[in-house]
Amino acid sequence: MDNFQNILSDSLVHLKERTTLHIANPYLGNSKDLFFKCYHLTGVDQKRYSLSTVLIVELLNSKGDIIQSQFHEIINGVVDGYLELPKDIHPGKYNLKAYTRWMQNFDEDLIAQQEIFVGYPTSDELKADNTSNITIVSEGGTILSEFKNKLIIQLPSSDTRSYPKASKILDDMNREVATAQNFSPGIASADLKPKKDRKYYLQLDDGSVHKIPDAETRGYLLQVNNLDVEKVKIEIAAARESAKSNIKLVGESGGVNYFESQLDLKENKTLKLEFQKKNFPSGIFTLKLMDEAGTELARRPIWIDTRKLNIHLEPVSSGSDTNTFKIKVTDKSNAPVKTSLAVSVNHTDFAKDHAVRRSLTDEDNSSIDRKERFQKDLEIQLHQAIPENNTPGENQIGSTLKHKIQKGLELKGYAYDLDNNLLGNTKIQIMAKTKDEIWLKEVQTDADGLLSLEELQFYGDANLILRTSGEESKSRRVKLINTKDLQKEEAGSGPSSDAKEPEYAESIELAAKSKSTDDIALETGETDELIELQEVELNKDQPKERKNTPSVYGVEVIKSRITYQNPKRPRSIAQMISEIPGVMVFGNFDFAPSVRLLSTSGPILFVLDGFPLAQEDQGLSLGGPVRTSLNGIMGLVSAIDIERIELLTGPEASMYGTRAAGGVISIHTRTGKDRESSSKRKGQMSFKGFEPLVDFKPDRRKLSKKRKEKSNLLFWSPDLETNEEGEAIIEVPKFSESSILRIEASAVTVDGQMGSINVYR
């Protein structure tokens, strides 16, 4: 079994997928238009192609709740996307996440996630951010006393608001012991050598003070120098009480171990190592220090970019309305590269407040590369701070795969006819209609009535009609059920036809399933075991309010004096009338039933769909109130054709004159439209397809004037092509003379070479 698992793990390395994001406008301000590009890399060499064809994009709030989700078709390893945020979205920090279903079998490091900032925080929110949204972690995960520790600090940040920056480190005697360095917005670092049992604090430039986690007397340090493009330098240290001889250093990426090195820290309290980056995949690579029991002692993620493209940006000219820039892409040997770039330009009035702002011309490429690599390392360390109670093998590939490669959208559900009979082993005809096409297919359900359809390719919303074979009639229509007991499928049994009548959705929408939804186990045919797969969730819409025939003359009758017919279990006219308060029915089960009102003494007038009926001989009253016979009305209209019966007395019945002195019983019959439309709705469903492809030409998406005024985004081109010289020209609209431009460009070639630049101008 161990050999099988090794073979499985080795083979899956070649199928490993990774995503990276370029968000055009992460600081949205009041804009609701978010633009992005996602690159998809596959295999050990991380080439730009994809085994999966479905990219799932989710917008999550600070609690991890999914606010929006989309499906995108992956074409040639890329997705150009657009997301319109909800109009009522609350200002704050959100997270955009892009992944495939297959990627969930591996470590979450492979999944692209990036923060975005919506709206403008109030002064109170700014104050709250300054005190609560500060994170301080140590390189390797532990702050060790009597050792030099590198602290990574995350602060509130925005391109549109000025937040405080880190200033210095103070001890518990209020003495300055270290100076903080600020890098990209919201990220700083400091070197601290804490003394045993002393307290330390971070002071911001606004004077506020924040406590630093206490230093430990036992533990390990795992520190890395990742500035060199070819190799990584590692330094490992152990406190005297923690030093052991059976420690190992593990190199891991995406849940796969690439090396294990045995270390002896008993004799040498500090070890220095190095390794060549070319032997390992690009992206996030995690170094872990572990003991013989597999307990994680320290962790340090690093960013590997051995196949890096160089992207250069220089100003060409400045006109009255536009600024012109030239972009040039070269490889490591400085040869020009013809490729496609994603380029975004945003304006900001606060970028000048950041401590570090890179110029376009004052640094050479090697210096910029080292700074970018250092900054990237800080970012991923903040993102992957050591979790508590981390257990060995949490992110390793398990003995079974939970998620399979997704080649298209999928539809699953139990099929029932309109009488709620489960349709097992039945051929179901499906017609799908979108804005541009009509599609027909026949699928057979399994013995449990489960309908499964895979590899669907639709753009936008599609209307689906389901029916069985046979002559055209409502009896052919089929509905898909989303029962709460869908987990029974995991045990190999669906809901039985004689089970309690299930609730059904009159309109069903296919949606991406979030992590919080239980997985469904299905037989795949590829193995003798069940492989647990993540599928889709059918969301039940709220039923529409029934539209009844309006009352005659617009009279509003109180609800207590109205009784409705049940079409599934119809009642007689006498039974329906007897349910109205103040009405007495005599001889309900005789051949001559009659009715009278407790509040009146005269004969009752029957009105059918607004037409008064002739009052027949009422029979003997025997000195009491007159009883009105029901034989006439029961012979005139069938009970099953009745929609509702209303009782009108007093002013409500005045329009019928003196004939209504004894009260009016108004009977409304069905039109047939509600039954027909209900049947049709139960055989239809709404299917959420791929997001429509967006045409971004010419180089900036057309937005209304009002939406442009709200946006910080001045320029966005997800597919800017360089020429044979590796060059491309962009023209950026001017916003204001005082505005600072933040220019970002990224590229990933088909063979996996990656490059990016982020500069302020």
N, C-alpha and C positions, 0 to 999 in steps of 0.2 A: 504493500500500500504506500509506503514511504517513497519507493521508486516511482510509482505512478504519480504521486503528488509532485515530485521533483520534475518529472517530465512535463506534467501539466503546467507547472509554474514557468518552466523554461520556454514552453511553446507560447504561453500567453504573453510573455515579454514582447514577442514579435507582433502581437495584436494590440498592444497598449496604446490608448488614445489620450491626447492632451489638447486642451484648448487655451488660447491666449486672447485677451480682449484689448481693443483700442476703443475707448469711449471718447467720442468727439467733444462732448460738453459735460464733463462730470459735475461742474458747478452750474446748476441750471438757473438759479435765481427764480424769477417768476415764470420762466418758460416751462411748458409741459411737453416739449418735443425733444426726445432723447435719441441720438444717433450713435451707432456703434458698428464695429467690424470685428468678427471673430475668426481667428485662424485655427485650423484643425490639423494636428500633427499625429502621425501614427507610426508604430514600430520602434525597434531599437534605435534606428538612425533618425527617428522623428522627421520623416518626410511629410510634405504638405499634401496629404490625401486622407480619405476617410473610409473606413469600413462601414460605419453607420451613415445613414442618410438623413437622420432626424436630429436636429439640435434643439434642446429644450432651454428656453431663456426664461428666467424668473426674476422678478423684482421683489425683494424681501425688505421688511421693515427692521428696526433695531432689535425686535423680539424674535426675528426669524420667521415671521408669518409671511406667507406668499400674498402679495398685493396684486400682482399680475403675472400671467404666464403666456408664453407663445411657443408655437412650433415653427421652426425654420428648416427648409431643405438645404442640406450641405451640398454645394456644387463646387467641384475642383478644390475641396479642402477649405473653402471660405464661405462666410455668410455676411452679407451687408444688411444691417438691420435698422429698423426704426420702431420706436415705442412711444406712443402718446400716453402720457401719465394721466391718471384720473383727475378730473377738475377739482375734486374736493380733497386731494392728497394733502396731508399735514406737512408743514415745513420740518425739515430735519435730515438726518443721515439715513441713507438706504443702501442696499447692496444689490448689485446686478450680478447674476450667476448664469453661466452658460456651460452646458454639459450634455453628453449623450447618455442614454440608458446604460450602454456597455461600460462607460467609465465608472459607474457606481460599483463595479466589481473590484476596483482598485483603490489606491489611496486618494484621499480628497485633495492632495497636493496637485493632482492632474487637472482639477476643475478650476476654470477661470472665474475669479470673483473680484469685483472692484467696487469701491464705495462711490456713491454719488450724493450730491447735496442739493436739496430742494428748498426753494424759498429763502427768506431772510429771517434769521432768528431775532426775537425781541431782546431787549436789554436784559430782562429777567432770564431768558433762555441762555443768553451769552454768559451770564453770571453762573448759571447752573452748569453750563458746559465747562467753564473754567475750573470748577471744583470737582465735578463728577466724571468727566470724560478724559481723565489723565491716566495713562497706563505706564508703569515703570517695570521693566523686566531686565534680567541680567543675561548676558551672552552665555549660553549653555543651560540656563534655567535656574542657577543657584547663585546667590550672593554669598561669597565665602569670606569670612573675616581673616585679616592678616594677609590677604592676597589682593592683587590688582584686578578689579572687576570692571568690565565694560558694561555700562548701563545704557539701555535703549529706552527712549522716552517718546511716548505718543501724546500729542497735545491736540486740542480742538483746532480745526483748520478750515479755511475757506479761501477761495480766490476773490470773494466779494465782500468779505468782512475782515477787519484787522483783529486778530486774536493775540493774546500775550505769548511771548516766547520764553523758552527756558533760559535762565540766567546763570545760576551757580548752585553748588551743593554746600549746605551748612551742617555743622555737627550740633549736638545737643547743648553746646556752649555758645551757639550762635556765631561760630567762627567759620569763615569760608575755607573749605578744604579742597574744592575742585571747581572748575569752570565748565559750563555746558556749551556744546557747539550745536547750532541749529543748521539743519540741512534743508531738505525739501519742506514745503508747508506741512506743519504738524509733526515733524520728526526731528529729534535731537538726540545727542549722546553725551556721555560723560564718563571719565575714568575715575573710579573710587576705590581706595584701599581702606576698608572699614576696620576699626579696632573692635576687639571683642566687647560685647555688652554695651556698645554705644549706639545712640540713635542718630539718624541722618535725615535731612530734609532737602527737597528741591524747592528753590525759590524762582519764581517767574519774574519777568521784567516789570510786571505791574505791582510787585511787592508781595503777592500771595505766596503762601508756603504750603507744601504738600509732603506728607511723610513718605519716606522710602522704605520698602519692606526691610525687616530686620535681617542682619547678616547671620549666617549659620556657622557653627564651629566644626561641623562634620559635612562632608560632601566632596564633590568633584567640580573642577572647572574644565570646560571644553571650549577653547578659544581658537579662532580661525582667522588667517590672513588670506583673503580671496582676491586681492587686488591684481595679482599677476594673471595674464590672459591664458597662460599655459598650465600653471600648477597651483595647488592649494597647500598652504603651510598650516600645520596643526600643532597646537600646544595643549598638553593635558597635564593637569595638576590635581593633587589630592591632599586633603587635610591629613595631619598626622594620624588621627584616630581612624580615618577611613581607608588608608592605603592598603591595597590587596595585591596579590600576585596573579589572581585569576580573573582579570578584567579583559574584555574584548571591545574593539572598536568596529562598528558595523556601518557600512555604506549602503544606503537604501534609496530607491526611487520608485514611486508608484506601487508600493507594497512588495517590491522585489528586491532581495538582498544581492548586491553586486560584489561585496567582499566582506570578510571577517578577519581581523588581525588581533592575535593574542598579545596582551600587554602585561608587563610586570611593574606595578607601581609600589611594590613593597620595598624594593631596594632604591628605586629612583622615584622620588616624589614628583618629579616633573619630567615629561617626555616630549620630544619634538619630532614630528613626522611630516612627510609631504607626499603627495601623489599627483600624477599627471591627469589633467582633466579630459584629455582626448579618449581615455578608456571608458568614459561614462556618458550617459545621455544628457542632452541639453535640458534646461529647465531647473526645477527645484530638486536638489539632491540633499538628502538628510544624513548627517553623521550622528550616530548614537553610541553612547558608552553604556555597556551592559555588564552585569555580573554573571556568575556561573548559573544562577537560577533564572536568568532571563529578565531580571528587573532592570528597568531603564534608569540609569543614574544621571545622565545628562544628554541633551539633544541640541544639535546646531544645524539648522537648514542653511544651505548656501545656494547661490544661483550660478549655474554653469552655462556659458554661452560661447562654446569653442568655435562655432561656425558663425561668427558675428559679421554682419554687414556694417560698413561705415556709412553713415548718412551725414552729409555736410549741408549747411544752409547758409546762404549769404545774400545780403540785400543787393538788388540790381538798380532800382530807381524808386523815387518817391514822387507821385503826382499829386494833383490837387484832391483827387477822390480815392486813389488807390496806392498801395505799396506793392512793389514787385520783388519777388524773391526767386532765387535759383536754388534748386535742390539737386545734389549729386550723390549717387550711390556707388560705392566701390567695395571690393572684397578685401580680405586681409593682405593680399599682395598689391593692393591699390589699383587693381584693374577695374574698369567701369562695369557696372552690372545693369543689364536691361531687365526691369522688373516692374511690378505694380506696387504703388504706395498708397497707404491711407494717410491723409494729411488733414489736420484740423487746426483752426486758428480761432482763439477766443480773446476777447478784450477783458481787461480787469484794471481797476484803479488801485488795487491793494497789493498787487504783486511786488511793487517796489518796497513794501514793508518787510518782505521776507529777507532773512539774514543772508541767504545765498541766492544769487540770481546770475545764471550763467550768461555771459555775453556770446555773441555770434562769432567773434573774431579774436578774442584775447587769450584763448587757450588752445594748445595743440590737441590732436585727436587722442593721443595716449592719456593725457591728463583727464579729458572728458570721460573716456572709457573707464578709467579707474574710479572716478567719482560716481558714475552711473552704477558700476558694480557694487561699490560700497553702499550707496543709497538703496539699491535693490536688496542687498543683504539685510540692511536694517529693517526694511519693510516686511520681508518674509519672516524675520525673527519676531516681529510684533504680531504678525498673523498666526504664527505657530508657537506661541509661548507654551511651555510644557503643561499639559493637562494634569490634574490631580489624579492619583490612583491609576496611573497609566499601567496597563498590563501588557506582557509580551504578546506579540502576534496579533494585536488589535487590527492592524492595517495590512496583514498578510492575506494573500489569496486563500480562501477557505477550500474545504474539500468539495463543495458544490458551488456552482455559479448561480447567483441570485438573478442576474439580468442577462438577457441575450442581446446580440447585435440587432439593432432595429433598422430594417430596410425600408420602412414606410410607416404611415400612421395605421392605427389598429382600432378595431371595433369589436367589443365583446358584450354579451348579454344573454339572458334567458328569453326564449321566444314563446309568446303566448298568443292565442287568438283572442278576439274581443269578448269571448265568454270565459276568459281566464283558464283555458285548457292549455296545459304545457304541450309544446309541439316538439316532441322527441323524434329523431330520425326523419325529419321533414325537410323537403326542399323549400327554401325561402328565396323568392325573387326580390332583388333590391334594385331600385332605380334611384340614382343620385343626380341631382340637378344643381349646377352652380351657375354663376353669372354667364359663363362662356361655354359650358359643355353639359351634355347629358350622358350618363354612364349606366349600363345595365350589367347585372351579374346574378348568378344563381348559386346559393350556398346551402349545404345540407347541415342541419343541426345534429349534434351527437345524441346519444341515448338519453342524456339528462336535459335535452332541450337547449344546450349551450350553442349559441351562434358565434363563430369566431372568424373574423375577416382581417387579413394582414396585408401589408405593403400597399396601402391606399395612397394615392397621390392626388390631393385636392388643394387648390389655393383658395383661401377665403372660406366663407361659410357655405356649406352645401345642405340642401334639403333632401332627406332620404325618405323613400316610401317603401315599406316592407309588406309583402303579401305572399300567400301560398299559390300554387298552381291551381288552375280551374277557371270556370266561367267568371266573368266580371261581376262581383257583388261585394257587399261589405263584409261578408263572411270570410273573404279571402285575406282581409287585412290582418297584419301582425304587429304586435307591440313588443318592445324589448323591456324587460323588467330589471330594475336595479334594486334587488332586495337587500335588506340589512343583513340577511343571513348568507351573503355571497361567500363568506369564508368556508361554508360547507364544501365548496368546490375543492378546497385543499385536501379534504379527506376522500375525494373521488366521487362525491354524490351531490347533485344539484337538488333544487327544491322539487318535491314530488307533486304530481298532478292533483293528488287528493289532500294536499296540505292546505292550511288556512289561506284563504284568498289573499294574494299579495297586493300591496299597493303598487300602482304603476304610475309612470310619468307620462303625461299626455304629450309632453315635448321633452326630448332628451338631448343633452349636449355632451359631446365627447370632450373631455378635458384632460390635461396632463396630470398624472398622479403625483402628489407630493410625498415626501419621505414619511409623513405621519400616517399615510394610508397603508393598511395591511397589504402585504404582497399576496399574490395568487399563485398557487402551484399548479402547473399544467404538465401534461405528458408531452414531451417534445419529439420523441421518436429517435433522438440521437443517442440516448443512453437508457439503461434499464432503470435508472433512478429518476426520481422527480427532481426537476431543476426549478428552483423558485424564481419566478420572473415578476418584474414589476410591470403592471399593465395599465389600464385606464380606469377612470371612474366616471360613471354615468350620473350626471347631476340632475336631480328632479327639480323642474320648474314649479313655481306656484301656479295652481290651477286658476284659470280665468273665471271671473264672476259670471254666473249664468245670467243671460239676458232674457227676461220674460216678456210676454205680450203686455203692452202698457194697459193700464186700467182705463175704462171708458170715461170720457170727459176729464181725464186727468185727476180723478178723485184718488187721494192718498188714503188707503185703508190701513188701520193699525195692524201690526203683524199678528197679534193674537186672534184676529178675525180672518186670517188667511190660512188655508191648508193646501199643501202641495201633494200631487200624485207621485207615487214612487213607480217609475216605469218598469223596474225590475220585479217589484212585488206589488202590482196594482191592487187597489182596494175598490170596493163598490162605492157608488155615489152616496148611499146611505151611511156607510162607514166614514167617509170623508166628512160629511156634514156633521155627523155626531161628534167629531173631534173639536168643533168650534165651540168655545164657551158660550153658554146662554141658549143653546139649541138642544132640543129634545127630539129624538127619533123614536117612533113607535112601530112595532112590528117589523123590525129590521130584517128578520129572517122569514117573514111571512110573504104572502103573495101581494099584499096591499100595504106597504110601508107608508108612513106619513110623518110629517114634521111640524113642529110649532116652536115659536120663540117665547121665552119666558117673559120678555119685556114688552110684548105687544099682544093684542087679542085678535087682530084681523088676519085675513088670508095672506100668505106669502106670495110675492111676485118673483117668478124665475126669469132671469135674463141670461141669454146664451150669446156670448161674444158680442155683447152690446145691444142685442135685439130682445125687447120684452116679449114674453110668450103669453098667449091668451090664458087667463085664469079659469081653470075648470071648476066644476061643481065641487065644493069642498067637503060635502058630506055633513053628517050631523055633528054638532058641537056638544050636544047633551047639556046645554046650559053653561059650558065652560068655553075656554079659548078655542078658536077654530083650528083644526088640524088640516094641513095642506098635504094632499096626496103626492107621492113621489113617482107614481107609475108613469105619468106623462113624460116627465123629464128623463126617466130611466129608459123609456122606450125611444126617446129622440136622440140621445147621444151615448156612445159607449164609454164606460168608465176609463178604459185604457187610453182614450183619446183626450182625456182631460189633463190640462196642465195644472190648474189651481181653481179653488172655489173661495169666493169672498162673501162676507156678510156685511150688508149695508143697512143701517137704520138711521132714523131721524134725518138731520140735514144731509147726510151722505146720500140718502135715497130720494131726496126731494125732486131731482130732475125727472123722475118717473111719475110724478103727480100723485093723485089720491090713490092710485092702484098700489102704491108702495107703502101705504099706511101700516100694513102689517109686517114691513121689512122686505128686503130684497136679498135673494141668494143669486149672486152673479157667477156664472160658470165660464171659464176661459179654456178653450181647447188648444191643442198643440198645433203649431204651424208645420212641424216636420224639419225645420231648418236646424234646430238645436241638435236633434238626433243625428242628422246627416253630418253636420260639422264636427260633432263629438267623435263620430266613428272615423272620420277622415283624420282628425288630429291624432287619434290613438294609433293610426297606422303610419304616422309621419314622425320624423325626428330631425333635429338640427345637428350637423356634424361640423366641428371646428377643424379646419384644415390648416395647411401651411400658411404662414403670413405671406400675403401677396408680395411679389418682387417689386422693389421700389426703384424707380428710375431717378438716379441722382444727377443726371445731366441737366444743364451744364454745371458741373462741378460744385454747385451749391443748391441744395433742395429749395424749391420755391415755397416760401411761406407767406402768409398774408402780412400786410404792413404792420398790423397790430401785434402779430406773433413775433415778427422780426424785432420789434422794439423791446419786447420782453426778453429776448434771447441774448446771451453773451457770445454766442457762436457767430463769427463773421464769415467763416469759410469751412466747408467740409467736402472732401473728395475721397471716397473710399477706394477708388480705382484710378489713381493718377499714374499714367504710364511714363517711364523714363525712356529716352531714346538710346541709340547705340553707344553714345558717350556716357550713358548713365545719368543724364540730366533731364530736368523738367522745370518748367516755369509756372509760378502761381501768382495771381494778382488778388490782393486782399483789400476789400473795401476799408477805407479809413473810418474810424468811429469818432475819435476826438484827438486833439493834439496831445493831451495829457494821458491818454489811455496807454496802458502797457499791453503788448501782445504776448500771449502764451502760445507758442507754435509747437505742435507735436506731429511727428511723422513715424510711421512704422512700416516694416516690410518683412514678409516671409516668402522666400522663393520656393519653387516646387521641390527642390532638393533639401529644403529645411534650413537654409541660411537665414538668420534672423538679424534684424537691426532696428533700432529706434533712437529717437532724439527728442528731447523736451527742453526747449529754450525759451527765454523771455527776451523780448525786444522792446 
